[in-house]
Amino acid sequence: MSSNAELFTIDMMNNMLSEQTSASDKRWIMEENFKFPLHHAATLLFNHSTQDWRDVITKIKLPSLIVGGEDSVVPLIARNGFIAKSLIRCWRSFRAKKEDTISQF
């Protein structure tokens, strides 16, 4: 029987993956994720998703590529606006659509 934390993790990971992700790739991703203790993973996810990263973004000095999926929780305006303008050398910012493939980029 799976715990609520395991079910949550599986559901969250499935929401992050494309429908085109193979069953074997999904299985591998889940296996790798479950190597990390769930209580630490939950803390990391919570802390990461609730931080205000604006001061960190402005300190990035390396060339950067901003990628967001069509259904991304990060609004397009944020990727093309503040984030892209704050990075010293932002190569490209685009919004991937479900039908796009990695080779197109």
C-alpha positions in Angstrom: 0.0 0.0 0.0 1.3 3.4 -1.0 1.4 6.3 1.5 -0.2 9.6 0.7 3.2 11.1 0.2 4.1 8.4 -2.4 0.7 9.0 -4.2 1.3 12.7 -4.2 4.8 12.3 -5.6 3.5 10.0 -8.4 0.7 12.4 -9.3 3.0 15.4 -9.2 5.7 13.7 -11.4 3.0 12.5 -13.9 1.8 16.1 -14.2 5.3 17.3 -15.0 5.9 14.7 -17.7 4.7 14.9 -21.3 2.1 12.4 -22.6 4.9 11.3 -25.0 7.2 10.2 -22.1 7.6 6.4 -22.5 6.5 4.1 -19.7 10.1 2.9 -19.1 11.3 6.6 -18.8 8.4 7.3 -16.4 9.3 4.3 -14.3 13.0 5.3 -14.2 12.1 8.8 -13.2 9.9 7.5 -10.4 12.5 5.1 -9.2 15.1 7.9 -9.1 12.7 10.2 -7.2 11.9 7.6 -4.6 15.6 7.3 -3.8 15.4 10.7 -2.1 13.6 10.5 1.3 10.1 11.8 0.9 10.2 14.2 3.8 13.3 15.9 2.4 11.7 16.0 -1.1 8.6 17.6 0.3 10.7 20.2 2.2 12.8 20.9 -0.9 9.7 21.3 -3.2 7.9 23.5 -0.7 11.0 25.8 -0.1 11.8 26.0 -3.8 8.3 26.8 -4.9 7.6 29.4 -2.2 10.9 31.4 -2.5 11.1 34.8 -4.1 13.9 34.1 -6.6 14.1 37.7 -8.1 17.3 38.6 -6.2 19.0 35.4 -7.3 18.0 35.7 -10.9 19.6 39.1 -11.2 22.9 37.7 -10.0 23.2 35.0 -12.8 26.1 36.0 -15.0 26.2 32.9 -17.2 24.4 32.6 -20.5 20.9 31.3 -19.9 18.1 29.6 -21.7 14.6 30.1 -20.4 12.2 27.3 -21.3 8.6 27.0 -20.2 6.0 24.5 -21.3 2.6 25.4 -22.8 1.0 24.4 -19.5 3.8 25.9 -17.3 2.8 27.3 -13.9 5.3 30.2 -14.7 3.4 32.7 -16.8 4.8 33.6 -20.2 5.0 37.2 -19.2 7.3 36.3 -16.3 9.7 34.3 -18.6 9.7 37.0 -21.3 9.6 40.0 -19.0 11.4 40.2 -15.7 13.4 37.0 -16.0 14.6 37.5 -19.5 15.4 41.2 -18.9 17.2 40.5 -15.6 19.6 37.9 -17.0 22.8 39.5 -18.4 22.9 37.2 -21.4 19.6 35.5 -22.0 20.0 33.6 -25.2 16.4 32.8 -25.9 13.0 32.5 -24.2 10.3 30.5 -25.7 7.2 28.6 -24.9 7.2 24.9 -25.8 3.9 23.5 -27.1 2.8 19.9 -26.5 3.5 19.0 -30.1 7.1 20.3 -30.0 10.0 17.9 -29.8 13.4 18.4 -28.3 15.0 18.4 -31.7 13.2 21.5 -32.7 15.1 23.6 -30.1 
